[in-house]
Amino acid sequence: MSASTASRPTRPYRGVFPVVPTIFHADGGLDLAGQLRCIDFMIDAGSTGLCILANFSEQFVLSDAERETLTRAILEHVAGRVPVIVTTTHYATQICIERSRLAQELGAAMVMVMPPYHGATFRVSEGQIESFYQRLSDAIDIPIMIQDAPVAGTPLSVPLLARMAQNIANVKYFKLEMPQAASKMRELIRVGGAAIEGPWDGEEAITLLADLDAGATGAMTGGGYPDGIRKIVDAYHAGDRETAVLEYGRWLPLINYENRQGGILTAKALMKEGGVIKSDAPRHPFPEMSPEVRAGLLDAARRLDPLVLRWGR
């Protein structure tokens, strides 16, 4: 059943906020009808909230005009059923601010932003990172999630993250997705204290159980099976760690297949198989999923019977 506005979570945001894939036609054009079906499925499958335009949304193949089209269409279609996080990452402070202001105006609950970087070598100092997030915070009124991910190649120390949480008004959420994420999360909570409103798990839930043990209150995973991730997170937050461990063990083969084999295209491959969308194509030059990987993915999924394989049938 879709979430209603009356049951919509409020801050602090907790639970399962999967990344929404971007749906393309086979020729690479945006499939807006398919995109909205994808949104409806993800809400029906139990997503506490959604995140759009992230790396797992293939944001790096979208034009600025397409980003705005998707933001407007998705937020209008969600219509407050669940909170939506909009990824507004950009190297330039001003462009990140413009993206974030638009997201706020359109109804986003939060923005997610990586530290400034470009390519393999363009980085900025800790002082410039703090200034970047301070200026962004000054420009908007909704919370900011710092995405601490290896793709940015920018070391974000615990003291830096804690200091920003304590000193920058809207910096309150942190998605940690590097090796030994649980240890870093535990230390961030210890150093940052009450300023850390949301320590969140990422990276397709491959470290979810360890991150929950470390204090994670949210999980930003792939979008194909939020119903499965909810079984783990809900049990854990209800105080039933044993059930969470058992469910994690059940779903781990599929989680692992997404994290290590199918990657960005996993959610779309599952959605196509279940009739949610017509095409799971990426945009060139991103490679399509091989038949062998697809077969392994579907084998892992069918053993669990997630809603995605039945929703559109």
N, C-alpha and C positions, 0 to 999 in steps of 0.2 A: 504493500500500500504506500502511496506517495505521502511524504511528510506534509503536514499542513502548516500554514503560517502560525497557527496557535502553538504548535509543538516545536517551533524553530528554536534552536539553541541560542543562548546569549553568552556573553563573555563571563568567564573565560571559555573560549572555544575548546572543546574536547571531542575526541572520537575519531572517526575515519573520514578523511577528506581526500578522496582519490583524485588523481590528475585526469582531466578530461582529454581524450585524444582528439586531434583535429581530423575531421572526416573529409576526404577528398574523393571526387570521382576518379575513375580509372585514368582519365586524361590529365589529372592534376588540378582541376578546378575545385573550388570549395563546394561541398555538398551540404548546403544549409539544412535541407530537409532531413538528411541523414544525421546531421549534427544534433538537431533537436530531438530526434529519436534516441540518439545516444544519451543525451541528458535525461530524458524520461526513464530510460532503462536504469541509469546509474542511481537515480533517486529511488526508483522502485526496488532496487537491489539493496537498499539500506544505507546509502551514503549519508553520513551525518552532515556533510558539506561537500563542496567541490572546489577544485583548483583548476583554473584555465590558463592557457598560454605558457605553460611550463616547458622545460626541455622535453619531457615525455609527451607534450602536445605538439612536438615538432615546431616550436615557435621560431626556430632559426631558419625556416623556409617560408615564413610569412612576410608579406609586405606590411608596412605601417597601416595602409588602408584596410587590409584584410584583418589585421589585429583589431582595429576599431569595429569593423563589421561584426566580427565574432563576439567581441565584448558586448556590444549592444544587443545582438540577437540572443545570446545565451542568457544575459541578465534579465532581459525582458521575458524570455520563455520560462526561466526559473521562477520568476514572479514571487520571490520571497519564500519559496517552499523550503529551501535550505540556504545557509550562508555560502557565499562564493568568494574565494580568494582569487585575485587577478595578479598574475606575474607581470611585473612592469620593469624588469631588469634592463638597464642600458648603461653603457660606460659613462655617458654624459649626464651630469647631475640634472641639468635643465630638462633634458628629454625624459629622464626617469620621473621627474616631478610632473611634467605634462601628462605622461601616461597615467600616473597615479591619481592625479586630480580628476581625469576623465573617469577612471574606474570608480572613484568615490562618488562622483556625480551620478553615475549610472546605477549605483546601489551595491558596489562591492563591500563585503564585510571586512576585508583586509587586503593588503598588497604583499606579495612576496618578491624579494629583491636580493640578488647576489651582489657582492661587492664589485666595484668597478674593475673590469678587465677587458682585454681584447686580444684574441689570438693566444699564442703560447707565451708571450713575453711582456705584453703591456700591462703593468701593474702600478698601483699607487701605494704610498706609505700609510701606516696606521693613522697618522694625523689626517690625511686626506680621506681615508675611509670614514673616520668619525665625522669629518665635516660633511661628507656626502650624505650620510644618514641623518645628521642634524638638520641639514637644509631640507631634506625630504620630509622629515617629521614636522618641521615648521610649516610646510606647505599643505599638509593634509590633517584630517582629524580621526582617521581610522588607524588601527594598529598595523605595524610593519613586522613581517616575518623575515628575518635574515636567513637566507639559504646558504648554509656552510657546506659547499660541495666541491669535490676535487676538480670538477670541470672548470671552475674559476681559477684554479691554480694559485689562489691567494690565501696564505696562512692567516687564520683568524684565531688568535690565542684566546684562551679562557679569560684572562684578565681584560683583554680588549672587549670581548663580547659582554662580559659582566658590567664593565664600565659604561658601555653604551646603553645597556638595559637600565642602569641606575641613573644615567644622566640625560638620556634622550627620551622625551615623553612618550612617543609612540612606538619605540623599539621594545617589543614585549614578547615576541615569539621567535623561536629558533628551530630551524629544521636541520638536523645534523645527519650527514650521510657520508662520512669518511670512515676509514678503518678505525676500529676501536671506538666507535661512536658512543657506546654505552659509558665507557670510562670518561670521555669528554663531557657527556651529558651530566653524569654524576658530579663532576667537578664544577661544571657551570652552575648547577643548582646550589651547590655548597657555597660558591663564591658570590653568586648573584643574589641569592636569597629570594625575597618576595618580589624583586623586580623581574624575575623570570616567570612571566605569566603562562607561557606555553613552551615547554621543551618537547619537541616533536621528533618522531621517528620518520625516516625516509627510505630511499633506495629499495623500493618495492617490497618492503617489510622483511628483507632478508635477515635483518638484525632485530626484528620486532620484539621477540621475547626478552632478549638481553636489555633492550632499550626500555621496555616496560618495567623491568626490574630496577633499572636505573632512575625511573621516575617519569618516563615519557607519558604525557597526557593526550597526545594526538598522534595520528599516523597518516602520512601522506604517501599513498601507495599507487600502483597502477590501477586503471579503471575497470578491469575486466571482471573482478569478483569481490566487490565490497561486501557482499553477503558472507563470504568466507572470512575475510579479515575481521568483520564485526564479531564473529563467533569467538575470536581470540581476545579482542580488545574489550568487548562487553563483559566477558567472564572475568577477565583480569581486574577491571575497574569495579566489578561487583564483589571483589574479594575472593573469588574462586580461582586461585592460581592453578590448581590442579587441572581444572577443565581447560583453562587457557593453554597449559602445556600440552594437553592431549590434542586440542584443536590445532595448535601450532604444528605439532607433529603430523597431523592429517594433511594440512594444507601446504606444508613445507616443500614437497616435491614440485607443486605447481608454482609456488613462490620462487623456488630456485630456478625453475625452467624459465620463468619470466626474467629474472635477474641475470642469469648467466647465458641464456640461449636466445630467447625470443626478443628480449629487449623492448625497445620503443614500440614495435609493431604488435606486441602480444595482445593488448586489449582489443585492438581493431580486428585481429585474426579471430579472437573468440567471439566478438560481436558479429562478424560476418557469418561465422559458422552457425550462430544462433538466430540469424535473421533480423538482427537489430539494424544492421547497415548492409548496403549492397556491395560496397567496395572497401577493401582494407588497404588500398594502395598508398604508399608513401609518395612524396614528390622527388623526382629526379634531382640530384644524383643519389639520394639515399637508396640503398639496395633493398629490393623486395625480400620478404621472408622465403627461404628455400622450402621446397616441398618436404624435405626430411625434417627440418625444424618444426614446420607446421604439424606434421604427423605426430611428432613427439609431444608437442604442446597439447594437441587435442587429446592424445591418449592420457596425459596427466590430468587434464580437466575433466574428462568423462568419468574418471574414477571418483570424482567428487560431486558431480551433478550440480554445478553452480547455475544460478538463474540465467546467466548470460546465454547458455546453450539451449534455453527453452523460451526465453522472453518473446522472441519474434516469430515463434512457430505456431 
